[in-house]
C-alpha cells in the first residue's frame, strides 16, 4: 500500500457579506492564489460550500473560450429592467 502525502500552504479570509446578510470564508493557495474552497452562509439557505479540485493555472485549450455558433446572432436586451449580477448577488436576495 502506497500513501502519498501532500502539503499546500493556504490563506483563508472570513467576513460578512456586503449587505451583512450572512458570512463567507474563502481559501486560496499561498502560491498562485488558486482557489481551494469558498463557503457562504445566509439566513435563507444556510451554508453553501464549494471545493475546487485539480485546478490548473492558465487555459489549456483557449478554444473553449470561443462562443458557440448559435451565439453569433444574440442581442443584448438594453431595455431590461433587471439589475446587473455580480458574484455576491447570487447569494443575496433583495426584497
N, C-alpha and C positions, 0 to 999 in steps of 0.2 A: 504494500500500500504506500503510495506516494502522497505526501501532503505538501502543498505549495503555500507559502505564506507571503503576503504582500503588504507593504506598509505605504500609506499615502498620507502626506501632511495636508490638512484641510483647514479652511477658515469657515466659521459659522456666524451668521448675523441673525439677530432676533429683534423684533419690534412690533409696533402697532401698524395695521393697515392705514392708508392715508386718511380715511374718514373715521378712524378709531372704532370701526365696527368689528374688529377681530384682530388676530395676531398672525405673525408669519415667522418662519425660520427658514433660512436658505443656507446651503453648504456648498462650497466650491473648493477645488484643489488649490493648494498653495502655488504651484507652478502651472501657469496657463489659465487659471480661473475656470477650469472645466466643471460644469455643474455635476453635483453628486446627488443632491436631494433638495426639494422645496416642500415646505409644509405650510398650510394656511388654515386658520381656524376662524369660522364665522358662526354667529348665533344661529343662523338659519340651517347651515349644512354640517356643522361640526368641523372636524379636521379633514382636510384633503391632503394626502401625502403622495408625492411624486418622486420616484427614484430613477436615476439615469444610469444605464449600463452600457458598456462597450462604446463609449464616446470616442470620437476620432477628431483630432484637430484638423481643420481645413475641410475642403469639399473634395471627396474622392471622385465624384462624377458631376462636374459643373453642368452637364446636360440636363440634370434633374431640375435645374432652376428654370428651364425653358417652359413657358406656359403651354398647355396642350392646344392643339389647333382650334378647338371649339371656343377658345377664349379670344380669338382674333377679332370677332365682331362684338365683343362685350362692351357695354357703355356704362359709364359711371352715372348713377342716378343723382344728379346735383340737387334735385328737388326734395330729396329725402329729409325728413324731419328727425331721423334717428340721430342720437348723439354719437360722436366718434367713440370707437372702442380702443382702450389701451389694455395693457396686461392686467392691471388690478381690477378693471371694470368687470372682468369675468367673475370675480369673487364678491363684487359689491352689487347689491340690488337696490336701486333707488325707488322710493315710494312716492 
